[in-house]
Amino acid sequence: MRRLAIAAPVVVIAVSVADATVEEQRARLPPAAECKSPVAGRWRALKLRELDNQWYDYTLEVYEDPSDASHLTGMIYVDFWTGWPDSPEVPVGADCTYRIEVKMQAAGSFRNGDIEFGAVAGYELVAVLCGHARGYYPDRFTGHFEPDRQEFQSVNNDGGPTVNVPTVFRRIGCLEDGRKQPTDVAPPPFFPKHRSGC
């Protein structure tokens, strides 16, 4: 007698969790700085990767080449940690389960308002503040500069899992002596909400 094998149905549930919107990222950033240079300065982004509640605090230090202002050099600093989706503050004490700092030599270009700025080699581990160090995929940001906002709305491609991920940078400081008054850019009046779906 032959037995009939009956396969149990397999149910696959896909979970789709989108990263924070441009407005949510913008709401977390400090006021803008308007500098003499169209692109040089300190740029900051604070982004949540909601898939694993990983926060990324990016700082770009961007310099123009004295012989050709379209050529950029500088550094990328990244402080990243595991935290709560509704709280971008860095964890301290017993709440700190994973927090790492890395930096990368960077280079890029600024032409017709388009910015490209990314790591030129690997990354350097700066500090393991809690947890254990893991590998890091060097970042590469591309996008367009918005002078009215002093923002650079980029996408990040790291050669690994990060593909065209929107990352909003705001210029928060100048590198030359002196600083013009910050531009009047107020963040939206709401706290970023936590979203989940199926």
C-alpha positions, 0 to 999 in steps of 0.5 A: 500500500502506497502512502501519500505524502501530504505537505503542510502549507508554508505561509510566508509573512513578509514584514516591510518596515520603511526607514524614516521619511525625509521630514522625520530625519530633518526634524532631528537635525540641529539648525543650519549654518550658511557658510562662505563656501558653497559646499565645505563645512560640517554636515550631519545626518541622524538616521534610524534603520528600523529593520533592527533599531540601529541609529546612525549619527553621521558627520561629514567634514568636507573640504574643497581642493584649493586648486579645484573647488569641484574636488572634495576631500575630508572625513566621514565619522559615524557613531552607531548604536542599537536603541529605541525607535522613538528615542534618538539619544545615545544609550548609556549605562545598562541601556547600552548594548551596542555602540561603535564609532568608526571614521573613513577618509573620504573624497568626492566632487561638487558640480552643478549642485550635485554632491558625491562624497564617500569613503576612499578605502576601508574604515578605521575603528575609533571606539567600541563603547559597548557590545562587540565590534563587527564589520562596517561597509564604507559609506558613499553619499550622492545627491543634490545640495539645496542652498535654501535649506543648507541640506544635502538630500542624499542616497547612501550606497555602501557596497553591501546591504545599504542600497539607495537609502535616503539620508538627509544631511544638513550643514551645521558648521563652517570650516573657515574662520568665523561663521555667518548666522544660521539660516532660518530653518525650523524643523517640523513640529512633530516627533518622529512616529514609529511605524510597523506593518506586515 
